Every structure is written in structure tokens, then in C-alpha cells.
Amino acid sequence: MRWITRGLRAAALALGVVVPATTPGAGAATELIKNGSFSSGTTNWWSANAPISVDAGQLKAVVPGGTAERWDAMLGQKVPAFPIHQGHRYILSFDARASAPREIRTTVQVNTAPYTSTLDKLLTVGTETQRFAFGFTGSLETAQAELTFQLGDHATGYTIWFDNVSLVDNYANVAGNPVSLTSGFYVDPKSNPKDWVDKNPGDTAKTINAAIASKPMARWFGNWNANIADAVNKHVGPADAADKLPILVAYNIPDRDACGEHSGGGAGTPEAYREWITTFAAAIGSRPALVILEPDSLGDFQCMEGEEEATRTAMLSYALQQFKDFAPNTWVYLDAANYGWGTTGGTTPQAMAERLTNVGVANAHGFSVNVSNYYDTAKSVQYAGWINDHLATQKPFVVDTSRNGNGHNGEWCNPPDRKLGATTQLGGGAEMVLWVKVPGDSDGDCGISDRPAGQFGPELAMALITGDSTP
């Protein structure tokens, strides 16, 4: 990663480099696993009833069938033993695949009886390589910890492969050191517009590619991602390798879109959400990222009851803490609805400020406004300013400009004659203006589209490019 000092800020801005106004602290995490890439063969790794070898740079284990317990066939690392400290935050991550889908168990535990664990997770490994990530807080103090992968308790045998095994002590990463910055925003090569362009060559595709698919925009994550760690890693990893800043949207709160209902769903329970958001944060880890947290989640309070509000407040507060603990180089913006909700929608800027405060916006880098909406940037900046007037400490904010080029016409669900706004960049009266909503993605079966929410439509994209919905 490039490091940009304050003295280079002006030059960086001139070059279009992302330099947010404030920088959260982060230092280097401590890696506890030795030879996690298996470049030194099987050194430091042991196995029991599951012979191991290195196969094309991966650790391969042959697991027999007919074992009675998970630990009847296992592998792991305990030489050298490593310390676990109570209260420290850790991230375990690894790649895995198997010859047939299998449920396995992984633990971080004391390496002597009674083998007390601080992490104990079941996971299903499929036949395609996937990334797994688990964030946890040390619940014990020991100098003699080990990592295990427990592979038994299956009727038939199978083969399993591991790679890029990492266990980091994230303690140093939350100590307040300067954050590494990036050389611009990431252009998602697998966005919905880009996917459509790649599959549909022609003049329309060329137009959409030039105006939309080649621009930086957010990628949204929710319950449609079967393995959230793998999905996040496949987005953040290439961005980090390219020294670019990825934009992600966490959109999986239970009873999501309670008012609009077109994007309803989310995690089934608060417990499921907490596990999901911890994994989301752990999958980012120390890599730079920008996250918009749960669009509409605070605006939806007007469609919820008191107990539901309290439950959602607790979930969002938990989410902010997870990013602080496990993703220290991530700037999180807690969503604060839009100008319309703040003027005619029954949620005053003061009420929104109170909700932000109750959730713990102090643990966020800032807040976002106008996500998936159409209010022009000037109105959005004004609304954010009103919110800041009611916060004990003013916070940076970002504005979604993906569809606000023609402003708001009184409709919110695929309204006609809207237009692309300013592309993702610094400024615009905000800390950043971003394309958070993916241009061309439908709001739902409404307005000028009959497509379900989140589905890309070239006709919607072209209408935003031209500002004219007439076919």
C-alpha cells in the first residue's frame, strides 16, 4: 500500500488520490501461524488419522470414513505454541475445498487437557475453494494455544485442501497508528452493469460501459451471499492488490426495508445478524475499505414499534463495534436516510441525530445520506448539516450521487427522467460523493420498471445516462 503524509495531501488531491479528511489509527497485526502458505511443505503442521502432504502449494489431508467424533481425524498447528490474550481481538482466516461437501470444525484452544477453546466453529467446506473468516475476542489467557481443524465424524472418506491459513492478533491494529491510504477508488469488474456489458456486446453496451460500468461504485452484500467471508474477500482482495479503495454496502439487517418493502428480508434473527456482520468485518481485516452500513435502517424506525427499534439499535451498535475491532482500516458510514425523510417523511434531523447517537455513531467514521435516492447534492448536504447541528460532535458524511443529476421529482421507486450524478470523488460539500446505489439496478417492481429490487436493467441505465425515460 502507498503511504500518504499530510504534506502530500494537496498533490494527492490533484492526482485524484483518495485522502479522507481524517484518518483512523491502525498498526500492524501480529501473525500467529507459521507456514500458513505451506511454502515450507508441512513444517509446523501435524495431523492425526489424516495423512497430510503438500499438493500444488496447498495442504492436503486424506480423511478416512467411519470415524465417530470430529477429533478422530484432525490436523493443526501447535508447534510452536502461540499466546492468546484475554480481551484481544483475533481473526482466523483460510481457504478450503473438499472432494465432497463436508462439515468440519475449527478451534483455537489450549493445547493441553481440558483443551479449553476461545473459538469453536462448525463450517461446511464445498468442492470449490472458498475463503472463511472468523473474528473473535480472546476469552482466556494462555501461552500454549493451538489451531485445529477437526475433520472426522463422516461415514465416507474424503480429501480436503487448505491454503493461506492466518490467525492474527488484531490488538495492535486498534492502537491508534496512522492508516494506509490508497491510490483511488476501485472500479468493480464484476458489477451488475459490467456483467451485463460483457454479456451483451453492441452500441448500447458501449454506451453503458463508458458512462457507468467503467466508474467506481459500491457493491452490495446481504443474505444472497451464501458465504459472506468469501464474497467480501473476492471484492476487497483484488482492490487491495490494485491499491484501490473498495466501496461496500452491508445490507442484511433483519426486517430490512421495513417501510419500502421492495427489498425486504435480511438475516433471520439478531443472533444471525451479529454473526454475519462480525464475519463481514473480519473478512475485510486490515485492508482499506469504505462501508456504508445498512441503508434505511434508522429511517425505518417510523415503520417499527418501540421494542423493534431497541433491537435494531443494539444490532447497529454491535455492528459498529465489530468494524472498530476487526477492520481498523475501514471507514464506516452509518446510514442516516435522506432529505425527504428529514423534511416531509416524519423523521426530523434532530430525531435522526438522536438515533445516530443512540447507536453509537462515535464508533463510525461518519454517516451517509441520500443512499438509493434522488435529492440533489445541495439538499443532501443541507440535510447532513442539520443532522450535524444536533450531534454532540460533528461527523464527516458522504452523499450518494448515483442518480441525483436531475434532482428529486417526488417519487422514490424507479421514477422517470432521473439522471446520473457526479461520479465518485472527494468533495461536493461532503467528505466524499459516492455512487452507492448501482446505476441501472431496479428499486423494485414499480415506477418505470417491473424488475425486482437489485436486478440490473439496461433500459434503466440508459434512462439515467440520457435523463430521459422515453423509449
Residue pairs with C-beta under 8 A, 6 or more apart in sequence:
1 180
1 181
1 182
1 240
1 243
1 288
2 180
2 181
2 182
2 183
2 243
3 178
3 180
3 181
4 12
4 17
4 19
4 181
9 19
12 19
12 181
13 19
13 426
16 184
16 425
17 181
17 182
17 183
17 184
18 181
18 182
18 183
18 184
18 185
18 245
18 426
18 432
19 181
19 426
20 331
20 365
20 396
20 426
20 431
20 432
21 396
21 431
22 365
22 396
23 178
23 179
23 181
24 179
24 328
24 329
24 331
24 365
25 174
25 175
25 176
25 177
25 178
25 179
25 328
26 173
26 174
26 175
26 177
26 178
26 179
26 180
26 286
26 328
26 329
27 172
27 173
27 175
27 177
28 172
28 173
28 286
29 91
29 168
29 169
29 170
29 171
29 172
29 173
29 285
29 286
30 168
30 169
30 171
30 172
31 166
31 167
31 168
32 82
32 83
32 145
32 167
32 168
32 169
33 77
33 82
33 147
33 165
33 166
33 167
34 43
34 44
34 77
34 80
35 41
35 43
35 44
35 45
36 94
36 164
36 165
36 166
37 57
37 163
37 164
37 165
38 45
38 54
38 57
38 58
38 59
38 163
39 57
41 54
42 52
42 53
42 54
42 59
44 77
44 79
44 80
45 52
45 59
45 75
45 76
45 77
46 75
46 76
46 77
46 78
46 79
47 61
47 74
47 75
47 76
48 73
48 74
48 75
49 64
49 67
49 72
49 73
49 74
49 152
50 61
50 62
50 63
50 64
50 73
50 74
50 75
50 151
51 61
51 62
52 59
52 60
52 61
52 75
53 59
53 60
54 60
55 161
57 163
58 95
58 161
58 162
58 163
59 75
59 161
59 162
59 163
59 165
60 159
60 160
60 161
61 75
61 149
61 151
61 159
61 160
61 161
61 162
62 157
62 159
63 73
63 102
63 151
63 152
63 154
63 157
63 158
63 159
63 160
64 73
64 157
65 154
65 155
65 156
65 157
65 158
66 155
67 73
67 152
67 153
67 154
68 152
68 153
69 152
69 153
70 104
70 105
70 150
70 151
70 152
70 153
71 148
71 150
71 152
72 152
72 153
73 150
73 151
73 152
74 148
74 149
74 150
74 151
74 152
75 148
75 149
75 151
76 146
76 147
76 148
76 149
77 146
77 147
77 165
78 111
78 145
78 146
78 147
81 111
81 143
81 144
81 145
81 146
82 145
82 146
82 167
83 142
83 143
83 145
84 90
84 108
84 118
84 138
84 140
84 141
84 142
84 145
85 138
85 141
85 169
85 171
86 138
86 139
86 140
86 141
87 137
87 138
88 137
88 138
88 169
88 170
88 171
89 135
89 136
89 137
89 138
89 169
89 170
89 171
89 174
89 325
89 326
90 108
90 118
90 119
90 135
90 136
90 137
90 138
90 167
90 168
90 169
90 170
91 133
91 134
91 135
91 166
91 167
91 168
91 170
91 282
91 285
91 326
92 106
92 108
92 119
92 133
92 134
92 136
92 147
92 166
92 167
93 131
93 132
93 133
93 134
93 164
93 165
93 166
93 167
93 229
93 233
93 282
93 283
93 285
94 131
94 132
94 162
94 163
94 164
94 165
94 166
95 129
95 130
95 131
95 132
95 162
95 163
95 164
96 125
96 129
96 130
96 132
96 160
96 161
96 162
96 163
97 125
97 126
97 127
97 128
97 129
97 130
97 160
97 161
98 125
98 126
98 127
98 158
98 159
98 160
98 161
99 127
99 158
99 159
99 160
100 127
100 156
100 158
101 124
101 125
101 126
101 127
102 124
102 125
102 151
102 154
102 158
102 160
103 122
103 123
103 124
103 125
104 122
104 123
104 124
104 125
104 149
104 150
104 151
104 160
105 120
105 121
105 122
105 123
105 148
105 149
105 150
106 119
106 120
106 121
106 123
106 134
106 147
106 148
106 149
106 150
107 115
107 117
107 119
107 120
107 121
107 147
107 148
107 150
108 117
108 118
108 119
108 136
108 145
108 146
108 147
108 167
109 115
109 116
109 117
109 118
109 119
109 120
109 145
109 146
109 148
110 116
110 117
110 140
110 142
110 144
110 145
110 146
111 144
111 145
111 146
112 144
116 140
118 136
118 138
118 139
118 140
118 145
119 134
119 136
121 134
123 132
125 160
129 161
129 163
130 227
130 229
130 230
131 164
131 227
131 229
131 230
131 233
131 234
131 283
132 227
132 229
132 230
133 229
133 232
133 233
133 279
133 282
133 283
133 285
134 278
134 279
134 282
135 278
135 279
135 281
135 282
135 322
135 325
135 326
137 325
147 165
147 167
149 160
149 162
151 160
168 285
168 286
170 286
170 325
170 326
170 328
173 286
173 328
173 329
174 324
174 325
174 328
179 288
179 328
179 329
180 288
180 329
181 288
182 243
182 244
182 245
182 288
183 243
183 244
184 216
184 244
184 245
185 216
185 244
185 245
185 247
185 424
186 216
186 238
186 239
186 242
186 244
186 245
186 246
186 247
187 214
187 215
187 216
187 244
188 194
188 216
188 217
188 219
188 235
188 246
189 238
190 219
190 235
191 213
191 217
191 219
191 438
192 438
192 440
192 441
192 455
192 456
193 208
193 209
193 212
193 213
193 438
193 439
193 440
193 456
193 461
194 209
194 213
194 214
195 456
196 205
196 208
196 213
196 440
196 456
196 458
197 205
197 208
197 209
197 213
200 458
204 458
204 462
205 458
207 462
207 465
208 440
208 458
208 461
208 462
208 465
211 420
211 461
211 465
212 420
212 439
212 440
212 461
212 464
212 465
215 423
215 424
215 435
216 247
216 423
216 424
216 435
217 247
217 402
217 424
217 434
217 435
217 436
217 438
217 439
218 247
218 248
218 249
218 292
218 434
218 435
218 436
218 437
218 438
219 235
219 246
219 247
219 248
219 249
219 438
220 248
220 249
220 251
220 438
220 454
221 228
221 231
221 232
221 248
221 249
221 250
221 251
221 252
221 280
222 250
222 251
222 252
222 256
222 265
222 266
223 252
223 265
223 266
223 267
225 231
228 276
228 279
228 280
228 283
229 279
229 280
229 282
229 283
230 283
232 248
232 280
232 283
232 284
233 283
235 246
235 248
236 246
236 248
236 283
236 284
236 287
236 289
237 287
239 245
239 246
239 287
239 289
240 246
240 287
240 288
245 288
245 289
245 290
246 289
246 290
247 289
247 290
247 291
247 292
247 424
247 434
247 435
247 436
248 284
248 289
248 290
248 291
248 292
249 291
249 292
249 295
249 371
249 436
250 277
250 280
250 291
250 292
250 293
250 294
250 319
251 263
251 266
251 294
251 295
252 266
252 267
252 273
252 276
252 277
252 294
253 266
253 267
253 273
253 294
253 297
253 312
253 315
253 316
254 266
254 267
254 268
254 269
254 270
254 272
254 273
254 312
254 315
255 264
255 266
255 300
255 304
255 308
255 312
256 263
256 264
256 265
256 266
256 294
256 296
256 297
257 263
257 264
257 265
257 296
257 300
258 264
258 296
258 300
258 303
258 304
259 296
259 299
259 300
259 302
259 303
260 296
260 412
260 413
260 443
260 444
262 413
262 443
262 444
262 445
262 446
262 452
262 453
263 444
263 453
263 454
266 273
267 273
267 276
270 311
270 314
270 315
273 315
273 319
274 315
274 318
277 315
277 318
277 319
277 322
278 322
278 326
280 322
281 322
281 323
281 325
281 326
281 327
281 330
282 322
282 326
282 327
284 291
284 323
284 326
284 327
284 329
284 330
285 326
285 327
286 327
286 328
286 329
287 329
288 329
288 330
289 327
289 329
289 330
289 331
290 330
290 331
290 333
290 434
291 323
291 327
291 330
291 331
291 332
291 333
292 333
292 335
292 368
292 371
292 398
292 434
292 436
293 316
293 319
293 320
293 323
293 332
293 333
293 334
293 335
293 364
294 316
294 319
294 334
294 335
295 335
295 368
295 371
295 372
295 436
296 335
296 337
296 371
296 372
297 312
297 316
297 335
298 316
298 334
298 335
298 336
298 337
298 352
298 355
298 356
298 359
299 335
299 336
299 337
299 338
299 341
299 345
299 347
299 352
300 312
301 309
301 312
301 347
301 355
302 341
302 345
302 346
302 347
304 312
313 355
313 358
313 359
316 334
316 359
316 360
317 358
317 359
317 360
317 363
320 332
320 334
320 359
320 360
320 361
320 363
320 364
321 360
321 363
323 330
323 332
323 363
324 363
331 365
331 366
332 363
332 364
332 365
333 364
333 365
333 366
333 367
333 368
333 397
333 398
334 356
334 359
334 361
334 364
334 366
334 367
334 368
335 367
335 368
335 369
335 371
336 352
336 356
336 367
336 368
336 369
336 384
336 387
336 397
337 345
337 347
337 352
337 369
338 369
338 370
338 371
338 373
338 375
338 380
338 383
339 369
339 370
339 373
339 375
339 379
339 380
339 382
339 383
339 408
340 373
340 375
340 408
340 412
341 347
341 352
342 348
342 349
342 352
342 383
342 386
342 387
343 383
349 383
349 386
349 387
349 389
349 390
350 390
352 387
353 387
353 388
353 389
353 390
353 391
354 390
356 367
356 387
356 391
356 395
357 391
357 392
361 367
361 391
361 395
362 393
364 395
365 395
365 396
366 395
366 396
366 397
366 398
366 431
367 384
367 387
367 395
367 397
367 398
368 397
368 398
368 399
368 400
368 434
368 436
369 380
369 383
369 384
369 387
369 397
369 398
369 399
369 400
370 380
370 383
370 399
370 400
370 401
370 404
371 400
371 436
371 437
372 400
372 403
372 436
372 437
372 443
373 400
373 403
373 404
373 408
373 412
374 403
374 404
374 406
374 407
374 408
374 409
374 412
374 415
374 418
375 383
375 404
375 407
375 408
376 404
376 407
376 408
376 421
377 399
377 401
377 404
377 421
377 422
377 428
377 429
377 430
377 433
378 429
379 407
379 408
380 399
380 400
380 404
380 430
381 399
381 428
381 429
381 430
384 397
384 399
384 430
387 397
388 394
388 395
388 397
396 430
396 431
397 430
397 431
398 430
398 431
398 432
398 433
398 434
398 436
399 428
399 429
399 430
399 432
399 433
399 434
400 433
400 434
400 435
400 436
400 437
401 421
401 422
401 423
401 424
401 428
401 433
401 434
401 435
402 420
402 421
402 434
402 435
402 436
402 437
402 438
402 439
403 418
403 419
403 420
403 421
403 437
403 439
403 464
404 418
404 421
405 418
405 419
405 420
405 421
405 422
405 464
405 467
406 417
406 418
406 419
406 467
409 415
409 416
409 417
409 418
411 447
412 443
413 443
413 444
413 446
413 447
414 442
414 443
414 444
414 446
414 447
414 448
414 449
414 460
415 447
415 448
416 447
416 448
416 463
416 469
417 463
417 467
417 468
417 469
418 463
418 464
418 467
418 469
419 464
419 465
419 466
419 467
420 439
420 464
420 465
421 433
422 428
422 433
423 435
424 432
424 433
424 434
424 435
425 432
425 433
426 432
427 433
438 456
439 460
439 461
439 464
440 456
440 457
440 458
440 460
440 461
440 464
441 453
441 454
441 455
441 456
441 457
441 460
442 449
442 451
442 452
442 453
442 454
442 455
442 456
442 457
442 460
443 449
443 453
444 451
444 452
444 453
445 451
445 452
448 459
448 460
448 463
448 469
449 457
449 459
449 460
451 457
451 460
459 471
463 469
